[in-house]
């Protein structure tokens, strides 16, 4: 029973962290915030909690793991971004109408082949293993894990998912299946009661006496801006915007070190989750942003507002409405260079984090 309660608490924690990744991908960050892994404290970029009632900070248990295996690795490339802003309608005494404005913006990535994304994923996985090996951990090679990894429930290649206004194309390294666990929420293709992959990662950890991590990284090409959802009593305008900027906008990973696996579940050891606290960005230029369609009611609204004022009416033209569509035009070479930059930076920060809390002697 204690193990079940711990698993439920951890599932809630992991699901919340994964949902948080969606919000992060829309946060605007200037290019000047791009980081150098060698000069940055990784604790400012990574945070993690263990499962259970009280949940230790993950850094308290990291020294117990001398061996580490990356049994699952997923890179989600955002291919479409959309954002909205709205001012909720409000009515003041005297019948003054403060109708809410609304703005929306959609941006699609153009000119990047899925083969480029697969190559980026392969390189990122290879780089992460090398970075972790240099951090002082013993990295468990893939070969002894292949049989058990082959028992994971895999998603079909070419898997894409739309969630909260974003579309992501998911890739796993060549030789590793694309897998999801129940706590990865709506981005995955399973339900909250599908525990097979979750339990299998625990079993791999116990059988091979190793920490197992399963990172999922979100690579975004745009920085979306929104004035948010506000009341008409405090705001009149709804604004959205976007600019190109490559980032690993989010990273979430399961973390488990199973010392006792019994009755098909983790009974003893360390179990938790870690994630990025802020995006890792690159200043590299990789394309141009071009507007393809635009609609708004500014002209009509202005005319009716003028007529309304003559008749003593406020906001006679009603709510402001605007929508725009744009494409981010890039090439395989330019996109790959910028994406590789942020993936390497992220791997370096993650390895530096493990290095900061080395294995206990």
Secondary structure, DSSP 8 states (H G I E B T S, - for coil): -HHHHHHHHHHHHHHHHHHHHHHHTT----GGG---GGGS-GGGTEEEEESSSS--BGGGTGGG--EEEEEEEEEEEEEEEEEEEEEE-EEETTTEEE---EEEEEEEEES--HHHHHHHHHHHHHHHHHHHHTTT-EE--SGGGHHHHTTS-B--TT-EEEETTEEEEEEE-TTS--B--GGGGGGSSS-TT--HHHHHHHHHHHHHTSEEEEEEEEEEEEEEEE--EEETTT-----EEEEEEEEEEEEEEEEEEEEEEETTEEEEEEEEEEEESS-EE-----EEEEEEEEEE-HHHHHHHHHHHHHTT-SSTT---EEEEEEEEEE-HHHHHHHHHHHHHHHHHHHHHHHHHT----
